[in-house]
Amino acid sequence: MATNNLFLDIEGASSLICSFSYVSLAMNSTRNLVAAARTVAGRRIAATRPRRQFSKYWKPATLPASQTETKQNGIRSFHGQVQLRSGATEASNPAMAFPCLDALESKSATLEARSLSSGPEPSYTSGVTLKYYCKEPLLLDWGGVLPEFDIAYESWGELNADKSNVILLHTGLSASSHAHSTESNPKSGWWEKFIGPGGCLDTNKYHVICTNVIGGCYGSTGPSSIDPADGQRYATRFPILTMEDMVRAQFRLLDGLGIKKLYASVGASMGGMQSLAAGVLFPERVGRIASISGCARSHPYSIAMRHTQRQVLMMDPKWNRGFYYDSIPPHAGMKLAREIATVTYRSGPEWEQRFGRRRADPSKQPALCPDFLIETYLDHAGEKFCLEYDANSLLYVSKAMDLFDLGAKNQAASSTRRAAHTHRLETGQAEDREAAMCSLTLPDSPYEEQPESEAPADLNAPVERSSGPPQDLVLGLKGLRDHPALIMGVESDILFPAWQQREIAETLRKAGNKSVTHVELGEDLSLFGHDSFLLDLEHIGGNLRQFLG
Ligand SMILES: N[C@@H](CCO)C(=O)O
């Protein structure tokens, strides 16, 4: 039996009205309804009254006064109300209602019923796309292999005769290839206003291609795909990915389409990382680069923010170490992860203007569930996303972002690893499964705080600016010295802060690039933080249009 939507109302000292509804495939007898109500109520008040006390003291005083049954998609839901009488002394204060938790349980119940009646059915899909199937294996940077893979992609604008007008558009973390509406999928895309005839990505001139990244869940091969080796979903048997792996897969698509060189590689956020990586990996095949709100390597704060998202998700028991595809997806963990992510995507100043300190309903008592408008906004953002995107994709793609580092040392280490793994594949040596498994162990002793230096630090002292970008990055980006580059950032971005785009621009210049355009949008122009790239057509779009010519 599953239960949901419980509202508790303490009436006086001795009775409790328990409204309940639950979905069930079988249960409908009056006796069971009462039992359901008691179970539900007992669970809710367990925090203030241990359950055994509950069963001892709270007895049904009435049978359900009314009960209704609804049926949707073959799922039967029962709703009713029962009065329970208490024989216990009252606590000093009434127990609090938690509608936000009830809603979560309700969602679990609905999903459970759905999976029982119709089998698992992932809701993350963006509609019709083109698909490129690559039957050649893809060796990944950390030694994993995809024996074959699909790339979902969409395109807009005519491809010219010599295929020289292609713009490869890279997505942010959660976007699909659907950047703009198409004939087969007329829904608005995530850059609907940026792409089109005469637009920033002008489809009168350019053939724009956007792909879903490998590791994703919108048609490209990812953890929810079937492993051809055993016919089961990869789940967390999917190998660790890097940005460079995603870009290599995209270039396989370009090979398949006969496109030798891009007019431009364009992307924002994670796509801003990839637009640089494309140039670094395939300098001869990329004409120009636009990297918006991106970086040349992830910094610890952004890794930390993604770490917290992954942790809340992995702590959801429904995540089940990644093997949830036959069951209920970890929607609660996903919801929380998206709430944290949303905090990093927008900006304090925007929320100051938009929500201030307003509460959703100031006439009500403050609650521990979402209450301030900003809380209800985050709750909504989490709710919207939690079943749209595959949880394992979030883990893999976000980890790939953490691993991003275009510094020369990291590139060299990656090349060495790739050479060893290529040799293994070419000589047909079996993989050493032990070595390929994650052998990370927790440290024997917890992280220890380092002792403070003797002299007290002056926390208000101005931050010393280093004399220039790190040499490791300069060496790492030296292959881009001849590529015209647009590097754009937004002052209110806390996830990819503006200093990271300054760093890219300075690094490119130091590497000898004389065609770097660096634009930083101040708070007076763009208040939307990291997500400005999705919203600010005038400034983000305008500068991009100018750069592309
Ligand atoms: N809000 C964007 C930003 C991260 O790229 C996304 O979810 O994709």
PDBQT file of the ligand as one rigid body, heavy atoms in Angstrom, charges set to zero:
ROOT
HETATM    1  N1  LIG A 601      21.025  26.241 -16.101  1.00  0.00    +0.000 N 
HETATM    2  C1  LIG A 601      21.970  25.690 -17.017  1.00  0.00    +0.000 C 
HETATM    3  C2  LIG A 601      23.320  26.048 -16.534  1.00  0.00    +0.000 C 
HETATM    4  C3  LIG A 601      24.331  25.009 -16.475  1.00  0.00    +0.000 C 
HETATM    5  O1  LIG A 601      24.869  24.842 -17.738  1.00  0.00    +0.000 OA
HETATM    6  C4  LIG A 601      21.745  24.214 -17.145  1.00  0.00    +0.000 C 
HETATM    7  O2  LIG A 601      21.114  23.639 -16.277  1.00  0.00    +0.000 OA
HETATM    8  O3  LIG A 601      22.163  23.645 -18.135  1.00  0.00    +0.000 OA
ENDROOT
TORSDOF 0
